[in-house]
Amino acid sequence: MSLSRGISMKRWHMAILLVLVLLVSSLTTMIADAQRTTDDSSFLPKGTIFVDDSNTQGPWNGSSDFPYRYITDGVLHAIDGDTVYVMSGFYNETVVINKSIYLRGQQQETTIIDGHNIDSVVIVESPQVTIRRFTIRNSGGYPEDAGIMVKANKTSITECTIYRARAGISVQNSSQTTIASSRFHTNGFGIFTSSSVYVTIDQCILYHNGAGVYLFNTTCATITRSYADTNGIGFLCEQSSNIDILDSAARDNDDNEGGMFFVNCQYVNIINCYLVHNGVGVNLVESAACYLEACTFSLNTHFACKLLRSSSSILLKNCVFTENLRYGVYAENSMCSISWSNCFKNENFGLYAEASAVDARYNWWGASSGPSHIGFSRADRATWDPREITYRPWLTFPMPEIGPDWDLEKTFQKPMYSDPWSGQIVFSDLDSDADGVPDWWETKWGYLPSVWEDHAHLDPDNDSLNNIEECYMDSSDSNP
């Protein structure tokens, strides 16, 4: 008995030892995978060119032991197909990429290219360029300036943070541009495209921009799993066609602007999206062939969905319009169809139509008796125009399980905004009255250097730059 018990104990100890070995092996693999996620430099291809701003003394040959100090030097010594790997640090330069290379930062938040408000920060001039894991900031303020200026085809930009730029990314006359897993804030436009085709935007967060995304004269653009919050306009499309916005959200954008705006556009699909607490959820102006399905519109302050000036062939299906502070659907000089949707608890009108033809059959209006036309019912109020608007038959029960098939709160967290300036702007020149700007600037623009002015809150031209910021941009011909 004692011999068999001893053998059993040995087997038991061996089993425990085997389990421990497997656990340690699994943990080692998980740690290695996590490290590769943030810094997988050990997996770089042979011949990778290295850049490190801390190598201030040299020598510089682009090796891992003697990296170049500047990104520009890394690009200069690269050939098509090379990888240029940039270590974490601060790179104060304008980078022109004129070769088909892979430019990769060590980590997104700590590999920083700063343009110091002069020109575009990164300019892509060759096709098949990939840019990954950078923070890019402080472009110039002229219309042609951007954090990343794309002038070539087949550009891919992923895992970047871009702020304080005229446009975070500007795509001009280009094809097959991909922008993914990136954040844009405090820009004029987060992403701007013009005269371009085949643009893909995926998993991007856009906040505190004038417009999160602005597509102008763009064809075949797809926006997926992206979130626009606290912008002037979340997504703006003008003179563009074949636009798909899927599985995305626009929330808390400007009360006088809103979530998704389309001007003179056609062939637009907005599917499985949230439009929450904007001035206008979706605004369609002089646009045609637009299809909205499985969207939720709520808490928008003026209009959940607005159609203006002969928008035609507009189809809304399986949508929820609820608790909007004025109008659910507003149509003026337009044609649209709304079906299999729930329209209830909107403050003024569930549907308001003027000089418009609307097919509004098969909808729930908040009561089994259908929409109210006089306002004395718990049902949503709707315009009465039997010649142009059809409500019958309506639904006597709410449509179940319509709207997006995902949860907004669980998918997108409210972005936390902090001023990207690390501290107050301080000038080294003489400032006799200690009001924040030097004497020469006050003299230049008609202020008395001996009289204190509240320059931090003065903005004579109403361009959202106070006088201190205007002074900081003086070298770029900034005019207060």
Order of alpha helices (4+ residues) and beta strands (2+ residues): alpha-beta-alpha-beta-beta-beta-beta-beta-beta-beta-beta-beta-beta-beta-beta-beta-beta-beta-beta-beta-beta-beta-beta-beta-beta-beta-beta-beta-beta-beta-beta-beta-beta-beta-beta-beta-beta-alpha-alpha-alpha
